[in-house]
Amino acid sequence: MSHLFVRNLTFQSNDLDKEATLMLAFDADIEGLYEEFFPVVWKVSKFGETGPYRTRATYTSQLAFSKPQVVDGNIIDAETAVKINVSERTILTEANDVYHFSPPKPGASGVLQAVNETGAIQDIAVGFMSPGDLMPQPALYFNGVGDGSHVTARFTPILRAYITSDYQETAIIRGAIDTPVVWSQDLAALAESTTWTLSRDLSNGHYTIVQS
């Protein structure tokens, strides 16, 4: 089991000269992205045109599988979940309309696995535990997992930021985002608490995020 860690991220701006919406998602290029699974929007924050603005986000490296509830392309909740570590596997079963993940056991090295043994096609998400929450924050969404099939996830906490108002929190991102990445960090490589400043170049309108 790898060492668990917490990352406290603060994003701030001052006098952007234009309102901006910051969107955070774990959508770094991984094999199977937008085919076998889809990223989920983590945070959406608005920064005003004038004056100071700030938003915070906390990531905890405790991973978890969940059976998500999806409405209109958004994960609104989870029916059940189980904490899991790399190189472990769990089995999803169903009895009397109650779903259950088995306690994780050793599995394939370097990945997380969830096996669907419910007798029907299911949706499964992998995410991370947010402080104080019973259910995890979804990061990747696998839909249409067949009975007897399994989800194999390699989750690296590479968080990326975009300036876009096209998404809302917990939305399933079905295709590549058409605005450029303005920030990308492997959260495992950061200090426990970091502050980042969002700026806008008035000459060309380009946004940057640099550590404060």
N, C-alpha and C positions, 0 to 999 in steps of 0.2 A: 504494500500500500504506500502510495506516495504521500509526502507531507502535505497536509491541507494548508491553504493560505487564503487570506482575504486581501482584496484590493479596493481601496477607497479612491474613487476618481472624482475630481472636481473640474468642471468645465466652466469658464467664465469669459465674459466679453465686456467691452466698454466702448460706447459710441461706434457701433458698426456702420452707421449711416444707412442701413437697410435692415429690415426685419429678416431674421434667418431662422430656419428650423433645423436643428441638429438631430440626426437619426443614427442610432448605434445598433449594430448587428454583428453576429459572428458568421460572416459570409465569405471568409477567405477561401480561395480556390482549393477545393478538396475533390478527389475523384468521386464522381457520382452526384455532385451538386447539381440541382435543378433537374435531375433525372430520377435518382433513387430517393433523394431527400431534399428538403427545402429549408433555408434559414428562416428564423422568426425574429421580427423586430423586437429588440430589447427595450430601448429607451427612445422617446421623442421629446425634445425640449425646444421651446421657443426663446429666442434672444431678440430683444427689442432694438429699435433703430437708434435710440439715444439712451445714454446712461448705462450704468453697470447691470449686468445680469449674471446669474450663477445657477448651476444645477449640479447635483451630485448623484453618483451611481456606485453601488457596492457589489462587487463580485466575490463569491465564495467558491472555492475550487471543489467542494463536495458535489459530485455529479449524481444524477438520478434519472431513471426512466419513469415515464408517466403515460397514462392512457388519457390523451387530451380530449376535451370537448370543443368541437369546432363549429362556429356559427358564422356564416357569411365570410369565410376565409380568415377568420380570427380565432385564435385559441383563447377561449373565455375562461377555462378552468381545467381541472384534471379530476377524473373520477377516483384515481388511486395512483400511488407512486411508490418507488423504492429507491433508497440510496444505493449507489453502486460505485465501485472503484475500477480502475483499469485492470484488465486481465480477469474480470469476473463476468458471470452470466446469470441471468434470471429467467424464469418462465412465467408467462402470463396465462392464467387460466380463468374460467368463468363457471360459476355455479349459481343457479337461481337468480340470474341477472346481476350477480355481484362479481366484479373482476378483482383479481388478486395476483400480485407479483410474488414469486417465491423468494425466500431469503437468498441473496447472491452466493454463488459457489465459484471456485476457481474455474476459469474458462480459457479461451484462446489468449495467448500472450499479446499484450500491447493494445487490446481493443476492449470495448464494452459490448456485450451481447444480450439481447432479449429475444426469447423464443416465444412465438405465438402458438399456444396449444388450447385455444378457446373453442375451436370448431368452426370459426368464421373469420372473415377478413377483418382486420383491426387497424386502427391508426395508433402509432406509438411515437412519443417524443423523447428526446434526450435533452437534458438541461442541467441546471445547477440550483442548489438550494440558496434562497435569499434569506438573510437574517430575519428570524422571527416567523417565517412562513412554514406551514406544514407541507405545502405543495411546491415543487420546483418551478423556477422560471424557465420556460421552454427556450431552447436555442436552435435545435434542429428538429424538423418534423418529417416523419416517415408515414406516408399514407398507403393504404391498400396492402398491408402486410398479410400475406396469405396464411391460412392455417397450416401449421407445420413448418412455416418459414421463420427466419430469424433476421433481426436487425443487427448489423455489425457497425459500430460507430468508432471512429478515431477522432476524438474531440481534442483539439488544441485551442486554448483560449486566445485566439487572435481576434481582437476586437477592431472593427473598422467604423469610421464615421463618415457620414455624408451630409451635405446640405441639401435637403429635399423635404417638401411638404406632402409627398405622394403617399406616405404610409402612416399608419397609426400603430401604437404599441400592441404587441402580440399578433400583428398581422403576419400571415405566412407569405413569404416573398417567393413568387412563382417563377421569376426570371431575373436575369442579371439587371442590376440597378443602372439606369442610364445616365446618372450623374457621376462625376469623378470622385474617387476616394480622397478625402482631405486629411485623413489620419488613420494610421494602422499601427497597432502595438500588440505584441505578445504579452498578455497580462502577467504571465509567470515571470517575466524578466524585469518587471517594474518593482519599485519600492512599495511598501504597504499603502502609503498615501501619497498621491501626486496631484498636482494642479496644472491644468492646461488652459491656455488662453486662445480663444478664437478671435481671429482678426480678419479684416477684409481690406484688400488693396483697392483704394479708391480709383486708381488709374485704369485697372482692368476688371475689377469686380471679383477677382479670385480670392478664395478663402484659404486661410492656413490655420493650423493648430500647433502651437509650440508649448513646450513645458515652461512653466513659470518659475 
